[in-house]
Amino acid sequence: MNELDIEPFTLKISTLNQLLKEMMKFSNITVPFILLLSVVGCDERTSQENSPKEATSAQPTQLSPEEEFAKVQKEAEAGDSNPQFKLAYMYANGEGVPKDEAKAVEWYQKAAVQGIPEAQFNLGLMYADGEGVAKDEVKAVEWFQKAAAQGNAHAQGKLGVIYFNGEGVTKDSIKAVEWFQKAAAQGYAHAQAILGLMYADGEGVPKDEVKAVEWYQKAAVQGMPEAQNNLGLMYANGRGIIKDRIRAYAWYNLSAAQGNVDAKSNRDKLEKNLTDAERIEGQRLASNWKKQDTLLVANNKSSVETAPKWDELSDTPPVTRKKVVINEKLSKQATGTAFTVSNEGHALTNHHVINGCTEVKVAGREGVVKVITSDSVNDLALLQMPSKSVDIAKLNPDPAKLRQGEDVIVFGYPLNFVLSSGGNLTPGTISAMTGLSNNTNQIQITAPIQPGSSGSPVMDKKGNLVGLVSMKLDDSKMAQATGQVGQNVNFAINGQTVKTFLDVNKVTYKTGGGLFSFEKSNADIAEEARKWTVLVECWK
């Protein structure tokens, strides 16, 4: 039997329904109080009263569940939102008090009104399931939306399910994709796997098998068996990635080990076509696998197919092409822009700027830049500069308040071989709050963009980062398609997506704002941006 008899999409519809059910089951588990610890003490500094030394010496008395309930109730009745959330959770789960879903709803409501996103999410679940309150899908959606707007990944994933199934809203696959993308960007494996299926099928998005592979892989490396099986199918059939029977076999093995029946069947079919050497190598890869391992060998071009760069909508090329490889020595092939975001030397640029580079360098500086990670879906890359940084970009503290029509400034190094080597500043406005095809992870700007602008910071009038330049419409192809030329149709990754990317990768960044925050002249913004913006070079 030929391995091509294993069709990659025969299980797709059933798998999608299964994943949606799994996501709903997972989402319906109320978020425990311990998750609130992540919102306490967001300052980088550690106060003395919370120092490790005192924490070690202080041995608090262990309270009984009833005593803990009484303590939390007193604090909640005083109006503190965190104890209100905890009290609701204790009522919902019968911890220290008889289970009382109506009381849980009452206290979730109090905490939710004060803006606790976990309380908003759990209150949405109570309305959705009719627990402690009359079932009301519309109210459920309202609370999920409030939590999702604050970045709660569970709420974002739940909204994806709601829009996909049409629960309390008009069924809308496009909206479902938007919410799944937001949850997936925060590492929610179920949302990532569902996005893979939707891209593979063209459900709510243009069919794109390369992106399907990217999302399957993100979920698979987190250990999700359904995604591991689907990634194996893509490898086995060469769909969206170069065909690789060994890695297909390895991913099948990993999924089958978790009890996935489909993966076991696919593995057994494929195994009949493997040589002994291929089978042994696939087993070795699977047995040595750990979470976050992609099973890819660095620079192994036979195993990975590079995703196309923005298809026909980007500049050709998106960064400045200069030289070619001569005598197999590395030479500079492209340039782009990057900017530092932490004192440890972390910097941001686009995925397409560093994609396929053997080495990444900063113009005029010694040493090689390390690519820590990249996200081809959102077109972001996290770099480690050769040295630490004193001057860094500051992010807008509340990107959700950004409005259409606001002025922005872009600073970068476009057309470096022709234009100023000291960087270029271009002003513009935010012309739309969404990007290409209503992509909610992007904004549209009027600031002129040129090849080499990729990765440039987009700043507000206070000099705070609100986005990162990503792409522009190709004028000639736009003219061919529509008979018209688009004027200044440029796109940037929005500030919320940038912050999420940094948070997921545990990068300590700074935000602007505060009492002494004020608008600056373009000249002052350029002077500051020049200190933390660099020209990056792709060498091959």
N, C-alpha and C positions, 0 to 999 in steps of 0.2 A: 504493500500500500504506500502510495506517495504521500508525503507530509502535506501536500497541497489539498488533500482531501479534508483536512481540518479547516473548515471555513471560519474565518475570524468573527463573523457577525451572526452565526446561526443562533447563538445564545443571547444576542444583544437585548432583545425586548424583554425577555424574562429576567435577564440580569439587571436591567434598568429598574424594573418593578421591584425586584428584590432589594436593590440598593436604596430605593426610595423608602421602602418599608423599614429597612435597617436604620436609615437616617431618622425617620420619624420615631422609631422606637428609642433610638439613642437620644434624640432631642427631647423626648417626653420624660426623661429623667431630670428632675429638678436640679438646678445648679446648686451645689452645696455652698455653705457660708465661707469655706476656706478660700474660694476663688476671689473673695473680696480682698484678701490679703495683698493681691497684686495691685490694688489701687491705693494702698496706704503707703505713704513715704516715697513719693515719686521724686523727691530731691535726691541728687547724687550723694549728698553728705549724710553721715550717720551721726545722730545726736548722742551725747554722752550717756543719757539715761537709757538708751537702747544699745549700748556698746556690748560686744561679746563678753567682756569681762564681767559686767554686772549681770548679764543674762545668765552666766554660769553660776554666779554666787547666789542669785535669787532663786529660791526654790518655792514657787507658789503652791499653796495647799490645793490638792486635787478636790474639786467640788463634785458632789453627787449630781446626777442628771437633774434632780428636782431643785437642788441649790443653784445649779447653773441656769435653769429656767427662770427662777425667781430673780436672779441677778440680771439676766438679759431683759426680762420683762420690765424691771424698774428703769433700766437705761432706755428701753424703747419708748416707754411712756413719757420719758423726759424729752422725746423728740429726735433722738439720734437715729439717723437713717440706717447705719450698719446694724445696730442691735434690732431695729425693726425688721430688717431682712432676716436676721438670724432667728428672731422669734417666729416669724412666718414659717421658716423652714422647720423649726422644732414642732410647730402645730401640724404642719403638713406630714411630718414623718413620725409623730408621736414620741419625740425625744424629751423626756422629763415632764411630759404632760400627755393626757389622753389625746389621741389623734383627732383633730378638728379642722376639716378642710375649709369651713366657712370662716373660722378665725384666721386660718392661713391666708385666705384671700384678703381679709381685712387688713392684715399687717403687710402683705405684699403690696397692697394698694398704697399704703402710707409710704413705704420705702420707694415704690415706683414713682410716685408723685415728686419725690425729692431727687429723682434722677439716677437711682441705682439701676444700671442696665440689667443685672442679673435678676433683680426683682421684677423688672418690666417683662423680661423673658418668661419667668416662671408664672407671672400673672397671666400672660398670654396663653400659656399652657393650660391654666385652670379654666379660662374661658373657652379654649378650644375643645377641652374634654368634658366641660360641664361639671367640674369638681369643685364643690363649695360655692358654686354660683351657677345660674342658668347658662346653658351652653349658648355662646354667641360668637360665631366665627368672625364677624365684622370687628367686634371689640378685640378679639384675639389678634387679628391682623394689625390693628392699631398699636397694640402694645409691642408686638414683635417688631414693627417698624421703628418704634421709639428706641428699642434696645439695639436694633441693627444700625440705626443712625449713629449710635455711640461706639460702633465697632464690635458688637457682640457677635462672634462667629456662629454660635448656635442659632441665634435669631436670624442671621443672614441665611444660613442653610435651611432653616425652617421656612422662611419666606420663599426660597427657591422651590421647595416641595409644594407649598401652598399655591404658587402661581402655576406650577407644572400641572397640578391636579385640579385647579380651579376651585379651591376651598375658601368660600367667603369673598372671592374675587373672580373676575373674569379670567378664564384659563388663558395663559399667555406664556408660551415657551421662551420668547425673547426676554421677558422680565425674569423668568426663572433662571435663565443663563446668567443674567446680570447679578442676581443674588448669589448664585452658586459661585460665580467668579470672586465675589467679595469674600465669601467664606473660605474658598480655596486658597486665596492669597494669604490667608492667615494660617494655613497649614491644616485645614479641616479635611481629613483624608476622604470621608464620604463624599464631600462636595467635589473634590478633585477627581475621584473615580467617576462620578456622574458626569462631570464635564467631559471626561474622556469619551464616554459613551455618546454624549450629545454631539461632540465634534465628529466622531466616527460616523454618526448617522445623519448629520446635518440637521439636527433638531434644535431649532431656535438660533442656530448659527450656520454660516456656510460650512459645508462638509470640508473637513481638513484633517487628514489622517496623521499628518506630522504633529499637529497640536494634540490630537487624541493620544498619541504616544507620549508626549510631554506630560500630560495630565495623568495618564495611567502610571507613568514612572514616579511622579510625585507621591501618589497614593501607595504605590507598590513598595517604595523604600521605607514607608512607615509601617509595613507589615500587613497591609490589607489584602486578604486572599483573592477577592474578586478582581482587584486591579492587577495583582500578580498574574493571574490566569489570563486576563485580557492582554497584558503586555507580552506574555508568552505567545499568544495567538498572533500578535502583530509581528513579532520576531520570526515566527515560524513561516509566515506568509509573505514577509517583506513588505508589509503595509505601513507606510509612514516612516519606515526605518529600513536600513539594509538588512536583508535576510541573514539570520544567524541562528542555526539550529541548536548550537550549544547553549546559548543564552535562553532560547525558548525553552529548552529542556530544564535548565536551572530554575527559571521562574515557575514553570509547571510544578517542579518538585517542591518549591517553597510553598506554593499555594496548596498543593495536595497534602502537604504535611500538616496543614491547619484544617484538614477535613473537607476541602473543596472537591466535590465529586466530579465536576466538569474538568477541573485541572488534572485529576488522576486519569480520566479517560483520555484527555489530550496527550498527556505525558506517555501513556502506554502506547498510543498510536504512533507517536513520533519516535519512540525508542526503537521500534522495529526497523527504522530507516537509518539509525545512527551506527557509525563504526564504534568499535570498542573504545578507541581513543576519545571520540567525541562524547560518548556516554560517561566515561570516567572523568573527563574534564568538567562536564556539566554537573556531575555529582559533587566534584570538588568545590566548584563555585557555590553551589547551594549549601554545602556543609560548612563553608567558611563565612557564609553571609551573616552580616549584622545589620541592624536597622540603619538606614540612610546610605547603604551600599548600593550603587547602581549596577554593579557587576560589569562596569566598563573599565577597561584599562586606559590610563591616560594616554592621549595622542594616538589611540588605536583607531585610525580612520576607517578600517575595514568593518568596524562594529557600529559606527554611528553615521547616520545621514543627517547632515546639517539642514536645519529649517530654512526655507527661503526668507529673504529679508523683505518683509512688507509687500510681497507679491508685486503687483504693478502700480502700487500707489506711492512708493517711496521714490526719492531721488535716485538716479542711477549714476554713480554709486551714492550711498547715503553718507559716506565720509570721503575725504580727499585721497584719491589713488595717486601714487607717485612713481615708485620704482618697481623693478621686477627682480626676481631672484637670479643671481649670476654666480656660476661656479658653486652652487649649493650652499653659499653663504647666506646668512640672514640679512635681509635688507628691509628698509621701511616701506610698508605697503599702503598704509592708511593713517590718517590722523583723526582725532576727535577731541572732545573736551571732557574734563572730569573736575570734580570739586571735593575738597575734604570736608568731612562731617563730624569727625571726632579728633580729639587731641592725641589719640593713639595712632593716627595716620590712616584711618579708614576714609575711603573716597567713593563717590558714586559716578557712574557713567552708564551708557546704554549697553545692553547685551550685544547689539549688532556692531558696536565699536570694537569689542574685544573678541568676538566670536571667530574662532579659527586661527587666532594669533599664536605663534610659537612663543613669542615674548611680548610683553607690554612694557613700554618705557615712558618716562616723563621727559619731555624735551628739555635739554639743558641740565639735567640732573644725572648723577651717577646711580647705578643700581637698577635692578629689574623690579617692576611692580608685580605683586602677587594677586592673581584673581582668586578671591576667596570663594565666591559663589556667583551665580547669575540666574536670572529668571527670563527665559526667552518669551514667555507669554506676555509679561508686562514690560519687557525690553529694559530690564534693569540689571546692573552688574555691580557687585561690591568688591572694591579693590583695597589692597593693603600697600600703602606707599612705603618706600625704602626707609623713611625716617618719620618720627613723630611730628605733629603739627601744632604750632602755636595759634595760628589763625584758622578758623573754621567757619563754615556757613551756619547760620541759625535758621531753624525752621519756623514757619508761621505757627503760632501756638494753637490756632483753631482754624484749620483749612476748610472746615464745613461752613464757615461764615463767609467764605469768598463769594463774590457776586459777579454776575455778568456785567461787563462794562467797566470793571475796575482796571486801572492802569497797571501795567507790568513792565519789567525791564529784563532783557536777556543779555548775559555777558558770556562770551566764549571766544573760540579761536577758529572761525570759518576761513576757508581758502587761505590757509596760513602762508602758502608760498606766494600769494599775490597781495593779500591785505596785511594790516598791521600785525607784527609779531608780538605786540603788547596787548593784544586782545581787542575785541570789538563789542561795543554796547549798542543795542537796538531797542528802542522803546516800542510799546504797543498796548493793546487792550485785550481783555478776555472777551472774545466774541461769542463763545458758547461754553456751557458748563459740562458738556459731554464731548467726546471725540468722534472718531470715525465710526459710522454705524451705531451712533448713540452709546459708544463705549464709556461707561461711567467711571472708568479708571483714568480717563484723559480729560483735558480741557483743550479748547481751540483758542489760539492766540493770533493776533495780527502782526506781532513783531517779526520782521523779515528773517528768514532762515536760509542758510547756505550750506553746501557740503562742508563738513567739519564742525558745524554747530551742534551735531549730535552730542548729547550729554551735557549741554550747557544749562546752568541754573536759570530758572525763571523766578524773579523776585518781585515782591510788592514794593510800594513806595517807601516802606520802612527798611528795605533791604533784606527782608525775611524771605526764605525760600517758599514758593508756592507751587513749584513744579520743576520738571526736568525735560528739556527739549528732546523730542523723540523722532518726529517724522513730518513730512509735508506732502501735499499732493503733487504729483508730477504734472506740470502744466501741459506738456505736449500730449500726454496720454489722456488727460482730462479733456483736452480739446477734441481728440479723436473720439472719445466716448460720448461727449455731450454737445460738441460744436462750440463750446465756450471755454474760456481760460479762467480758472479760479485765481482770484487775487488774494495773496497772503493767507492761504488756507493751510495753517500750520498747527501741529498738535504737540502737546506736552503731557507727560505723565503727571497726574495731579498730586498735590501735597499729601493727601491722606494715603494714597498708595505708596508713596515714598516712605512715610512714617511707618506704615505697616511692614514694609520690606525691612527697614532698619530694626524694628521691634522683633520681628521673627528671627533675625540674625543676631540679636542681642548686642546691637551697637549703641553705645551711650552717646547721644547727641544733645544739642542744646536748642532751646527755642527762644525766640525773641519776645517782645512784648514787655509788659510791666509799666510801672509809673513813669519811667523815664524814656518810654518808647515814643518816637516822633517820626514824622515823615522827613525824608532827606532829599537832597538834590540828586539828579542823575549823576553828576560829577562825583559826589561823595559815595554813592552806591558803587560806581565803577572803581573808585580807588580802593574800597574795601574788598570788593569781589576779586580784584586782581591779586590780592594776597592769598586767597584760598582756591583760586581756579587755575587749572593747569592744562597744558596741551599734552595729550597722550598720543603715543605712537604705537601702531601695530606692526610688529616685525615678524616676517616669515622666512 
